[in-house]
Amino acid sequence: MFEGKIAVVNGGAQGIGRTIAGEFEKNGAKVCVIDKQPGVYYTGDLADEKTLERFAAQVIADYGHIDYLINNALPLMKGIDSCTWQEFNYALKVGDISSSGDRMSQPNTESYTAAKSGIELLRCPLLLQAPVHFPEVRPKT
């Protein structure tokens, strides 16, 4: 299904990200994971611009293009009253995969909810103008 495709999964060392990466691999894609945990394609902090530039350059050098970008890394999850300015901005820099978490927040997750909302609000206009596929994944009900 994804033969010859290149998928980038940030935050893909464990949990949902690891499962997403595994599914791409099982279906024939080459997967480039970036995570702060070692043992993946590229180890680094997504909030650091230079790290992202080096990571992107590595993927392009290795494969020449990217077909799928899955923003899965977990941003910091703290409440507005316990989150410093730097921590809140870190959560926004890392981002996250879009989900209903932007509308169904829990107490003390304001930084997490803000990151999810930003991804969702960015995804919508990109769908209208970008010449790439932005898949929307919904759980079976």
Residue frames relative to the residue before (quaternion, step in Angstrom):
aa qw qx qy qz dx dy dz
M 1.0000 0.0000 0.0000 0.0000 0.00 0.00 0.00
F 0.7978 0.2035 -0.1005 0.5586 3.61 1.00 -0.82
E 0.2003 0.8060 -0.5304 0.1699 3.60 1.17 0.54
G 0.8345 0.1813 -0.1547 0.4968 3.57 -0.90 0.98
K 0.5729 0.5813 -0.3774 0.4376 3.59 1.26 0.03
I 0.2747 -0.7379 0.5993 0.1440 3.52 -1.23 0.67
A 0.0692 -0.7976 0.5992 -0.0007 3.55 -0.72 1.13
V 0.1744 -0.7424 0.6395 0.0970 3.54 -1.02 0.90
V 0.0297 -0.7801 0.6248 -0.0159 3.55 -0.86 1.04
N 0.1441 -0.7777 0.6023 0.1080 3.56 -0.54 1.08
G 0.7763 0.2261 -0.2285 0.5422 3.52 -1.01 0.88
G 0.4183 0.7583 -0.4130 0.2816 3.57 1.07 0.70
A 0.4366 0.7238 -0.4491 0.2895 3.61 1.16 0.31
Q 0.8103 0.0409 -0.0001 0.5845 3.58 1.13 -0.51
G 0.8026 0.3542 -0.2175 0.4279 3.54 -1.34 0.03
I 0.8398 -0.1067 0.1124 0.5203 3.54 -1.05 -0.85
G 0.6522 0.5347 -0.3179 0.4331 3.59 0.93 -0.86
R 0.6464 0.5075 -0.3145 0.4752 3.56 0.99 -0.83
T 0.6453 0.5138 -0.3145 0.4698 3.58 1.01 -0.80
I 0.6372 0.5165 -0.3251 0.4706 3.59 0.96 -0.84
A 0.6606 0.5020 -0.3058 0.4670 3.58 0.88 -0.94
G 0.6559 0.5271 -0.3031 0.4473 3.57 0.95 -0.87
E 0.6553 0.5056 -0.3113 0.4670 3.58 1.00 -0.79
F 0.6176 0.5193 -0.3438 0.4804 3.59 1.02 -0.74
E 0.6697 0.5046 -0.2963 0.4572 3.59 0.90 -0.96
K 0.6510 0.5213 -0.3197 0.4497 3.60 0.91 -0.89
N 0.7372 0.3947 -0.2100 0.5066 3.56 1.15 -0.63
G 0.7266 -0.5252 0.2148 0.3874 3.56 1.18 0.62
A 0.5436 0.6293 -0.4090 0.3757 3.61 1.20 -0.10
K 0.3858 -0.6109 0.6220 0.3018 3.51 -1.36 0.35
V 0.1474 -0.8192 0.5528 0.0413 3.57 -0.76 1.05
C 0.1314 -0.7664 0.6273 0.0430 3.54 -0.93 1.01
V 0.0880 -0.8055 0.5860 0.0032 3.56 -0.38 1.28
I 0.0823 -0.7365 0.6673 0.0740 3.52 -1.12 0.80
D 0.1459 0.7703 -0.6012 0.1547 3.54 -0.89 1.01
K 0.5520 -0.5952 0.4576 0.3628 3.58 -1.21 0.39
Q 0.6219 0.5256 -0.3430 0.4684 3.58 1.18 -0.44
P 0.4595 -0.6866 0.4826 0.2907 3.60 -0.91 0.82
G 0.6636 0.5354 -0.3740 0.3649 3.53 -1.33 0.25
V 0.6303 0.4878 -0.3437 0.4966 3.56 1.25 0.21
Y 0.7662 -0.3548 0.2566 0.4702 3.59 -1.30 0.00
Y 0.7985 -0.0364 0.0625 0.5976 3.60 0.92 -0.91
T 0.2085 -0.7786 0.5828 0.1032 3.57 -0.81 1.01
G 0.3988 0.7060 -0.5165 0.2753 3.56 -0.77 1.04
D 0.5358 -0.6202 0.4885 0.2994 3.52 -1.39 0.30
L 0.4322 -0.7376 0.4688 0.2223 3.57 -0.62 1.16
A 0.6344 0.5503 -0.3349 0.4272 3.57 1.11 -0.53
D 0.6363 0.5227 -0.3219 0.4671 3.59 1.27 -0.25
E 0.4434 -0.7361 0.4515 0.2403 3.58 -0.53 1.20
K 0.6607 0.5070 -0.3110 0.4580 3.59 0.92 -0.86
T 0.6159 0.5361 -0.3419 0.4652 3.58 1.04 -0.74
L 0.6644 0.5004 -0.3042 0.4643 3.59 0.92 -0.89
E 0.6356 0.5230 -0.3301 0.4621 3.58 1.00 -0.78
R 0.6713 0.4835 -0.2993 0.4754 3.60 0.93 -0.87
F 0.6325 0.5303 -0.3251 0.4615 3.57 1.00 -0.81
A 0.6694 0.4930 -0.3007 0.4673 3.59 0.83 -0.97
A 0.6448 0.5169 -0.3196 0.4636 3.59 0.96 -0.84
Q 0.6449 0.5231 -0.3211 0.4554 3.59 1.01 -0.77
V 0.6547 0.5053 -0.3110 0.4684 3.58 0.93 -0.90
I 0.6713 0.4871 -0.2986 0.4721 3.58 0.90 -0.90
A 0.6405 0.5140 -0.3293 0.4659 3.60 0.98 -0.76
D 0.7116 0.4613 -0.2576 0.4632 3.58 0.97 -0.84
Y 0.8465 0.1788 -0.0360 0.5002 3.59 0.90 -0.92
G 0.4763 -0.7234 0.4038 0.2945 3.62 1.21 -0.23
H 0.8079 -0.0102 0.0235 0.5887 3.60 1.16 -0.36
I 0.2714 -0.7087 0.6186 0.2032 3.55 -1.39 0.08
D 0.2425 -0.7829 0.5584 0.1281 3.58 -0.86 0.96
Y 0.8039 0.1001 -0.0202 0.5859 3.58 1.01 -0.81
L 0.0910 -0.7659 0.6354 0.0365 3.53 -1.04 0.90
I 0.0684 -0.7947 0.6031 -0.0037 3.55 -0.60 1.18
N 0.1916 -0.7858 0.5835 0.0727 3.56 -0.47 1.26
N 0.0960 0.8491 -0.5032 0.1285 3.53 0.06 1.31
A 0.4766 0.7039 -0.4464 0.2794 3.63 1.10 -0.43
L 0.4283 -0.7081 0.5090 0.2369 3.53 -0.98 0.92
P 0.2755 -0.7475 0.5736 0.1906 3.57 -0.65 1.03
L 0.6955 -0.4415 0.3584 0.4392 3.52 -1.30 0.21
M 0.1703 -0.7872 0.5864 0.0863 3.58 -0.95 0.83
K 0.2841 0.7406 -0.5554 0.2499 3.55 -0.15 1.33
G 0.5275 -0.6218 0.4829 0.3194 3.51 -1.28 0.46
I 0.6575 -0.5432 0.3608 0.3775 3.56 -1.20 0.57
D 0.6958 0.4759 -0.2809 0.4589 3.60 1.06 -0.66
S 0.7445 0.3578 -0.2262 0.5163 3.60 1.21 -0.27
C 0.6032 0.5681 -0.3339 0.4492 3.57 1.32 -0.01
T 0.3536 -0.7222 0.5480 0.2302 3.58 -0.81 0.95
W 0.6866 -0.4529 0.3706 0.4313 3.56 -1.31 0.25
Q 0.6739 0.4965 -0.2893 0.4643 3.58 0.88 -0.93
E 0.6608 0.5038 -0.3121 0.4606 3.61 0.93 -0.83
F 0.6471 0.5151 -0.3198 0.4622 3.59 0.96 -0.87
N 0.6798 0.4748 -0.2898 0.4779 3.60 0.91 -0.86
Y 0.5831 0.5554 -0.3690 0.4640 3.58 1.12 -0.59
A 0.6452 0.5202 -0.3199 0.4590 3.59 0.92 -0.90
L 0.6663 0.4956 -0.3049 0.4663 3.59 0.97 -0.79
K 0.6445 0.5254 -0.3211 0.4533 3.60 1.04 -0.72
V 0.6771 0.4856 -0.2970 0.4664 3.56 0.96 -0.83
G 0.2067 -0.8007 0.5368 0.1674 3.58 0.97 -0.79
D 0.1707 -0.7622 0.6154 0.1056 3.53 -1.26 -0.28
I 0.6037 -0.5083 0.4453 0.4230 3.52 -1.29 0.10
S 0.5066 -0.6528 0.4691 0.3118 3.55 -0.98 0.79
S 0.1462 0.7723 -0.6097 0.1019 3.55 -1.06 0.75
S 0.6820 -0.4694 0.3546 0.4346 3.52 -1.31 -0.02
G 0.4259 0.7125 -0.4533 0.3248 3.59 1.27 0.01
D 0.5957 0.5601 -0.3743 0.4374 3.58 1.21 -0.34
R 0.7461 0.3524 -0.2094 0.5247 3.60 1.24 -0.26
M 0.7491 0.3261 -0.1846 0.5463 3.59 1.23 -0.32
S 0.0607 0.8529 -0.5143 0.0662 3.54 0.74 1.04
Q 0.3101 -0.6997 0.6105 0.2035 3.49 -1.37 0.37
P 0.6566 -0.4985 0.3631 0.4343 3.60 -1.17 0.33
N 0.8521 0.1700 -0.1502 0.4717 3.54 -1.17 0.73
T 0.5901 0.5439 -0.3862 0.4547 3.58 1.05 0.79
E 0.2302 0.8268 -0.4950 0.1357 3.59 1.17 0.41
S 0.6491 0.5082 -0.3369 0.4549 3.61 0.93 -0.77
Y 0.6412 0.5237 -0.3005 0.4736 3.58 1.02 -0.83
T 0.6742 0.4984 -0.2880 0.4628 3.57 0.89 -0.97
A 0.6407 0.5213 -0.3277 0.4587 3.59 0.97 -0.78
A 0.6467 0.5112 -0.3198 0.4671 3.59 0.98 -0.80
K 0.6534 0.5027 -0.3120 0.4722 3.61 0.93 -0.85
S 0.6523 0.5155 -0.3198 0.4544 3.58 0.91 -0.84
G 0.6479 0.5316 -0.3195 0.4422 3.57 0.96 -0.83
I 0.6433 0.5098 -0.3223 0.4715 3.59 0.96 -0.84
E 0.6673 0.5005 -0.3066 0.4584 3.60 0.88 -0.90
L 0.6917 0.4732 -0.2849 0.4653 3.58 0.90 -0.87
L 0.6303 0.4995 -0.3323 0.4928 3.61 1.16 -0.45
R 0.6261 0.5732 -0.3338 0.4100 3.59 0.99 -0.86
C 0.6491 0.5665 -0.3292 0.3865 3.59 0.87 -0.91
P 0.7295 0.3851 -0.2818 0.4900 3.68 0.66 -0.86
L 0.5864 0.5705 -0.3806 0.4311 3.61 1.10 -0.54
L 0.6044 0.5642 -0.3548 0.4366 3.57 1.05 -0.71
L 0.6819 0.5068 -0.2831 0.4450 3.58 1.07 -0.71
Q 0.8224 0.2880 -0.1177 0.4763 3.58 1.04 -0.67
A 0.6529 0.5469 -0.3300 0.4071 3.60 1.09 -0.53
P 0.3747 -0.7335 0.5196 0.2269 3.60 -0.98 0.80
V 0.5726 0.5512 -0.3964 0.4596 3.57 1.08 0.72
H 0.5148 -0.6395 0.4820 0.3061 3.53 -1.28 0.35
F 0.0828 -0.7665 0.6361 0.0331 3.56 -0.84 1.02
P 0.1980 -0.8220 0.5191 0.1247 3.60 0.01 1.23
E 0.2282 -0.7266 0.6295 0.1538 3.50 -1.18 0.64
V 0.1340 -0.8046 0.5771 0.0407 3.55 -0.63 1.12
R 0.0467 -0.7905 0.6106 -0.0102 3.53 -0.78 1.04
P 0.4718 -0.6660 0.4801 0.3216 3.60 -0.94 0.74
K 0.5399 -0.5902 0.4801 0.3602 3.56 -1.20 0.53
T 0.1697 -0.7896 0.5826 0.0915 3.55 -0.98 0.83
